[in-house]
Amino acid sequence: RTCLRRGARTCAAFHRSSAPSRCAPARTVMSGAPVDPEKEARKLEKKQKKEEEKAAKEAKKAAAAAAKSAPKAQAVVPSLTLLNFDDSPYGNLFIQSQMKTGREWTDVSDLKPSMKDEKVWIRARVHKSRAQGNKLCFLELRGSLSTTVQAVVFGKEIAGFANLLGRESVVDVFGAVSVPEAEIKSCTQSGVELQVERLYCISGAEPLPLQVEDAGRSEAELEADPSLVRVNQEVRLDNRILDLRTRANQGIFRIQSNVCRLFREYMLQNSFTEIHSPKLIATASEGGANVFKLGYFDTVAYMAQSPQLYKQMALQGDMERVFEVGPVFRAENSNTHRHLTEFTGLDMEMVFYEHYHEVLDMIDGMFNHIFTGLVRDCQAEIEAVRQQFPFRDLQWKHPCKRFTFVEAVNLLKKDGPGVVRERIAALQKDAETNPKSAHAIKVMEAHIESIQSKNVEEDLSTEDERVLGEVVHRAIGEDYYIIDKFPRAVRPFYTMPDPDNKTWSNSYDVFIRGEEIVSGAQRIHDPELLLENAKDLGVDLGPVQGYVDSFKYGAMPHAGCGVGMERVVMLFLQLNNIRKTSMFPREERGVAAARERGVAAPGERE
């Protein structure tokens, strides 16, 4: 009825704009043309089918997009082992010793332009990374002694993986050595580049409390750019593991290792036998109060201040020449630039025929061997240290200059005040505005008075030694020398008195750059004289009666010394603090501090 009332045109418009079901009952229109219900149904079905196909295509497209994006979010980093790492050119590779692959490894330091086009495997740390677009990433890889090389990672997925690696992460890299057109000045291996084909993360690094790059800056760099981060000594020690990774520290502790090697080498070449003495002892080995005391079952014991007594006893067991590398414990004020409560001692002891200078000659030869060996074998390490901590090369000769204690004091009194006055003059300009400089000047002025009034029987203070070191360097151009014949009153109970004047003793110290690195002497080998000397100095030898008895059955004349290993390294490299040459320094507050820094042994945590 609706169609008939409106007419043909209105009905046609109505059909185009209305649902087919509303007009389906109409059999005719004004034009008289019949409507085929089946035909209309087919059209409708076809239209619905097209819409369904379109919806299906869109759903399929959306599903494909979702499938494509899902691996990126969930499985872009394959987890691999040595059994299947060949399946992927990148990923996290967990090493659990499943097998040996037979891969040959190359150190970063060995990469050279002559290796162009060679394929190599390297293991290194990610020192820096820089993405360039989504298909290119540059990695700066760091190897032993902080040698570095640039690695180029190309490819959307592998470059994306490279860009995710945090600084200090450990990676295995396989690639071809190439030679860039221009040197890569930011890397030590500036003449080569590595074109990465495979990249595996062996161990990822969490966010760092300090940047190794910041910890490795020199004072000159920091002064030139005040915006750079300065890492102080406490922060370094609180994060010692990261601090040890700097190039300078890598050099320092390799040099330290070589000092011990060269010491042991010289001893063995000269027929010494290495011994290992107890560190828990019944009395203070050096006398005095600076000894650690601890409970030992129902009595007390002491931590060895040196292996002194046992070295001497070994000689009386006819070993003739002995040496030891081991820990030494001193309960003394360690809040100085050169003291620790625990350090490594390089000790030696030997018999002699007529004069203790036979032993002094051996000690002089030993240091010449160490210094010569360091200069010959450790140039890369020395330069690594010098880059961050510039220093003047040690000046020495063999045999070295020797002074008696009286000669040394008189030389200090003669030329020492002039050295101190020069230091005062250098601070004068700053003193008016800087309270620290003003205070330092007052201290130096007091030191001048102390030097001028010094008695030749007084021991040398730390500042006396340092000023004397400068005096000696100016006088003879050398930094290494020996002072002989110290006052008897300032030496341990086992030190042999001088045969002509008991005020003095047959004892000596060795110095580098004005600081003592060795203390030694001829030892008393007569039991009666030993007891008498100990009584004079107030030392009870009852707990070490076995030590006294060792000289009752025929004793060889002997002498020796103890060397502070960390101090030798510090002064050879002209560093300003012994904590730089101790891997995990122990000081007056050191055990508690070490625990806070996370380096305490399991037993220390109980």
Secondary structure, DSSP 8 states (H G I E B T S, - for coil): -HHHHH-HHHHHHHHHHS-HHHHTT----TT-----HHHHHHHHHHHHHHHHHHHHHHHHHHHHHHHHHHHHHHSSS-EE-TTTGGG-SEEEE-----------B--GGG--GGGTT-EEEEEEEEEEEEE-SSSEEEEEEE-GGG-EEEEEEESHHHHHHHHH--TT-EEEEEEEEE--SS--TTSSSTT-EEEEEEEEEEE-----SS-HHHHT--HHHHHH-TTS----HHHHHHTHHHHTTSHHHHHHHHHHHHHHHHHHHHHHHTT-EE----SEESS-TT-SS---EEEETTEEEEE-S-SHHHHHHHIIIII-EEEEEEEEE--S---SSS--SEEEEEEEEEE-SS-THHHHHHHHHHHHHHHHHHHHH-HHHHHHHHHHS--------SS-EEEEHHHHHHHHHHHHHHHHHHHHHHHHHHHTT-HHHHHHHHHHHHHHHHHHT--TTS---HHHHHHHHHHHHHHHS-SEEEEE--BGGGS-TTB-B-SS-TTBBSEEEEEETTEEEEEEEEB---HHHHHHHHHHTT---GGGHHHHHTTTT----EEEEEEEHHHHHHHHTT-S-GGGG-SS-B-TTHHHHHHHTT---GGGG-
